[in-house]
Amino acid sequence: MTLILDRPSTTVAERELRADLVARAAGLVPLLKRNAAKTEQDRRVAEENITAIEQAGLFTITQPRRYGGLEVNFRTKLEVIRELARGCGSTSWTVNLLTDGAFFAGQWNERAQDDVWGANPRARIAGVLSPTAKAEVVDGGYRVTGRWANCTGVLHAQWVSLSVPVDGGLALMLVPVEDVTIEDTWFVAGMRGTGSNTVVAEDVFVPAHRFLSLHKLTSGQNDNPYKDEVLYRTPFAPGATINLAPTQLGLARAALDYVIEKAATRGITFTFYETQAGAPTVQLSIARAANLIDIAEMLAYRAAADVDEAARLGEFPDYAARARVRMDTAQSVVNARDAIRELVSAYGASAFAETNPLQRIWRDSEVASRHAIANPAIGAEVYGRALLGHTGGVTPLL
């Protein structure tokens, strides 16, 4: 069963490209499932996965067409990442953040973009928005020293986009991976395979043209020279926010499919039910979980439609519209997580066997859903304030 909920302005060509890319992602699911345990054990995405995803063209979905990319909208990106998560949460999250990096880099000036993709159109960009560094003004740019934790995808990237305080505000800068050090710090309970290690810069020179004001990005004032490229007119913070939903949606779908499949042959210990499928308690759990996932998808699709339509029209959404995207995304993530919890309980204690994929899905969901931007309390506060006519005062990333 497929939920459409698409914008009326979506073209036939956009829908056909989306269907093709989702089909490519679906074709990789068996491979990702086979490599899921290895990815987790190695604490990095299996190279076989990376190669297959690259060959399928999925790393280029948010890359500018000028450099061989596909430049798709956020609804399409959402569905591709969701599909990959049906095979492996860590792989999906990593591809998600690397394609975010391409979207971020698409906001820079022509010279910076050419630094990234001119010599290597297949270059990938990891990134961290947390500003944990210092920058000293020097001739032609800045010398930067700092540490950035939780840099998903850096083990598979050639560039990093990092936040740094400059000129009394925050900026993003583009730095080649070869100019920084990667510390192996990613020891976590879930999403282990993302290899989200710490990036360290020691007195690294970064030319001025590779800096971009974060305030201009988040306030719709960035002077991107490519105004005809619809994707890069997407409101920055809402776009970055939506990207927290698709991996959760795919994990939830994977859990639902697995529990339904096993319910036909699994019994319920200490009961007279020969199969879980015949037990009303399990039937109710399946229904509740499926409904939660449906609602999660609808919220995520509405949020994607909002930002895609704003990009198409070249408009920067007002505070209330951006607040709703934040709320929709947070609730989508919560619903997907709650669905997985329901399914794990319905399946039973054996869900936590190391060989059972449900325990990995559950752990991945519990960890990824705690991302700060997906915090449901903050999302509700922002949206509630907006509905009551208040703006600002909670987060700069909206």
N, C-alpha and C positions, 0 to 999 in steps of 0.2 A: 504494500500500500504506500502510495507516494502523496505527500502534501505539496501542493503547488504554491498557492498564496503568493503569486508573482505580481510585479508591477505591470499595469496595463501598457506602459511604454516600452516594456521589454520586447526587443525585436525577435523575429524568427531566427535570424543568424545567431543572436546571443543565446537563445534557448538550445539551438543545435550544437553550438560550441560547448555549452554547459553539459549537455547530455553526453557528448563525446568525451570530455574530460572526466566526468564522473564514471563513465564506463571504463576508462583507462585506470582510474583509481581502484575501481571494483575488481578489475583484473589482477591487481597486485595483492589483494587481501589474502589469498592462500599463502603467498610467499611471506607476507608480513607475519601471519599467524605462525608459520613454521619457524621463523627467526625471532619470535617474541621473547622466548626464554633466553636465547643467546644475547639479544639486545640488552635485556635486563642484567644478565650476569656480567657482561662486559662493560656495563654502564656507558654505553654509546650505541648509536644505531648501527646495526650490521651493515658492513660495506656493500653486501649484496643488495640490501634494501635501497641504499643511496644510489647505487648504479642503476637499478631498475626504475627508480623514480625519475632519475635524470633522463634515462632513455625514453621514458613516457612523456617527457616534456613538462612535468608537473612543477619543477622548480622555477619555471619561467612564467607562471601564470600571472604574476604581478610585476613582471619586468617590462620596461618600455619596448614597444614594437621597434623603435629605432635601433635597438640592440638585439633583435631577434626574439623578444618576448611576446606573450599573448595578451597582456594588459586587460585581463578580465575584470568584471565587477565583483563586489564583495559577496553577493549571493552565490555566484559561481565558486568563488574561493571557499566559502563556507561549506558548500556541498562536497567539494573535493576533499577538504581536510576531514570532514565528518566521515566520509567513506573510508579513508585511510585508517581512521581510528577503529573501524570494525575489525581491522587486522592487528593493529598494535598501537596502543596509546602513545608510547614514547616516540615512535616514528612519526605519527600524526602530529604531535606537539612540535617536534623538531622541524618538520616541513612547514608547519604553520608559522613558526617564528622566523624561519629563513625566508619565507615568502613575504612576511611582514617587513623583513630587512630590505627586500627589493622594492616594496611599496614606499618605505621610508626614503631609500636612495633616489627614487623617482621624484622626490621633492627638491632635490638639490639643483644647482646650476649646471649648465652644460659641461663646463670644465671638470667639475667633480664627478659627474656621471661618466665622463670619458675616462677619467682615472680608473674607475671601477670596471667598466665594461668594454672600454675601447680596445684593449689588448686581449681581453678574455671575456667574451660574451656569456660564458658559462659561470662567471664568478658569483659566489653566494655571499650574503651579508648577514651576520648575526648581530645582535644588539642588546643593549641594556639602557633603560631610561633613568635608572636611579643615579643621581649625581654625586658620586663618591670620589672626587678628584680635585685637583687644583691646576690652574693654567696660568702661565706667565707670558705676558705679551713680549714678543721679540720681533725682529725685523722679518716681515713677510708672513707672520702667523703667530703661533703659540708653542710654548714648550709645556708638555702636559705630564703630570705624574699622578697616578691614582690606581685604585683597585675597584673592579666591578664584578660583584658576585652574580651567580645564577645566569650566566650567559649561554642560553640554550642554542645549540647548533654550532658553537664556535669550533668544535672538532671537525666540522665539515664545511667551514667557511674560509674564504680568502680575505674577507674584509670584516671589520666590526664597526657598528654605529654606536657611539657611546655618549652619554650625557656628561656635561662638564659646566661648572659655573664660569661665565665670562662676562665682562662688562656690566656687572650688576644684575645679570639674569642668567638663565640657563640656555645652553646650546647643545646641539648634537654635532658630533664630529665623525668623520669617516677616516679610519686608520687601517692600513694593511695588517693582516694577522702577523706577518713576518716582523712587524715593528713592536709587537707586544709579546708578553709571556703568558702562557696558560698554566695555571696551578690546578692540580687535581684535587678538587675540594667537594665534589658532588657525591656525598654519601647520605642517601635519603631512603625513606620507606616506600615511596611510590615515584613513578616517572623516573625510575633509576636510569633508564636507557637514553635519556635526553643528553647526558653528558654536559649538564649546565654548570660548567666549571667557572673559575674566577679568572678574569683577564687583568693583567698587571701591566701598567705603563710606567717606565722609569725615564723621565726627562726626554720624552719623545716629541720631536718637532712635527707639528701638523700645520700645513699651509692654511692661510686664512680662507681660501676659497672652499675648503672642505668643512667649514663651520656653518651651522644653520640655526637661527634663533628658534628655540622651542616655543617661546611666547607667540611669535608670528605664526608658527605652525598651528598651535592650538586655538588661536583667535581668528583664523581664516585670513591672515594678512601676509602669508608667505608669497614672495614675488617669483613664483615658479614661472620660468619662461615658456613652458609648454601648456598654455591654457587650452589648447585644442585636444589635449589628452584627458579624456573624461575621468579615468581612474584617479589621476593625481589632483583632481578637483575635489575628491572625497574629503569631507571634514576629518581632520587628522585624528583627534582624540576619539570620536565615535567609531571611526574605522578600526583603530587599535583596540578599542573596547570589545567590539563584536567578535574579534578573533579569539576571545577566551571561551566562546561557546561551542564551536564545532567539534573539538576533540571530545568534549563531554557528551555531546549528542551521539557520536559514533560509538563511544564506550557503552553508553546506555543501550543502544540498538544491539550491540554485540552481546551484552548480557541477556537481553530479552530473547534474542534468537537462541542462545545457548540453553537457557532454562526451559524454553518451550520445547526444544528438541529433546532434551533429556527427560522431560516430564512424562513422555509416552512410555518410558521403560523403567523409571525410578519409582520405587514405592515410598511409603512414609513409615518409618520405623515405629513399632508399637501401636499400629493402627491396623484396621482391616482393609485399607485401601491398597489395591495391587499396584496402582500407578498414581503418581502425583496428579496427572492430567484428570483423573476421575474424582479428585477431592475438591469440594467447594472452597476450602480455605486457599488452596493453590490457585484455583480459578479466579478468585477475588484478587489475590495478589498480582496475578498476571494482568488482570484488567486495570488495576490501579497503576501498575508500573507503565503499561502501555499508554494509558491516559496521561500520565505525567510526562512521558517522552513526547507524545503528540503536542502537548501544551508547550513544552520546552522548544520544540521545533518551530511552532507557530510564533512564539515570541522572538526567537532568533531571526526567523524569516522577515518578520515585521521590521525589526531593527535594521536588517540588511537592506530592505526595501527603502527605508527612510534615508539611509546614507547614500544609496545608489541613486535615488531620485534627486537628492540634493546635488550630487556630483553631475548628473545629467543636466540639470538646470543651471549649474554654476552658482548655486546659492549656498551661503553659510547658514545652517539652521540656527534658530533662536535658542535661548537657554533651556526653555521647557522641552523643546524637541530633543536636544542633546541629552537632557536629564532622563527623558523616557528611554532613550537608547541604553543609557547606563543601567536603568532599572530593568528593562527587558532582558538585557544580557545577564545580569546578576540572577534574576529569577529563572532564566533558562538553565543556567548552570546549576542552581539549587534543585530544580525539578529533576534534571538528569541524574544528579547525585542521589536524590531521594528515591528515584526509580531503581537505581542500582542497589541501594540498601534493601529495598523491598524484595528484589529478586534474589539477593544473596540469602535473605532470611527464608524465603520460600523454598529455595534449593536445599538448605540445611547445612549442618556443620561441616560436611565433606567439601563444601565450597572452599574451605581454607586449606585443603591439601595443596602442597607446593606444585603438584602436577596439574591442578585444576586452574584453567584460565580465569575463572571468576574471581579468585583472590587477587590476581594481578590487576584485573579491571577495577575491582573495588579499591585497591590501594592507589592506583593511578588516579582514579576519580577523586578520592579523598584529598590527595596532595594537590592536584592541579586546580581543584575548585577553591582552594584557599589563596589563589593569586589575589593580590591587594586590589586590583581593579575590578575583580568580580565579587568583592565584599558586599553581601546583600544588605547589610545594615547601612553602609555608606550609600549604596545605590538608592535605598529607600529614603534616606535623609535628603539626598540631593533632589530626588523626584518630588518628595513631599514639600520641600521648600519651594520648588518651582511652581507647584500647583497652588501654593499659598501666596505666590507673588514675590518670593524672595529669590535673589540671585547671588551667586558667589558664596564665599565664606566656608567652603567645605574642601574643595579640591581644585588644583590648577589644571588637572587633566580631564577636561570635559568637552 
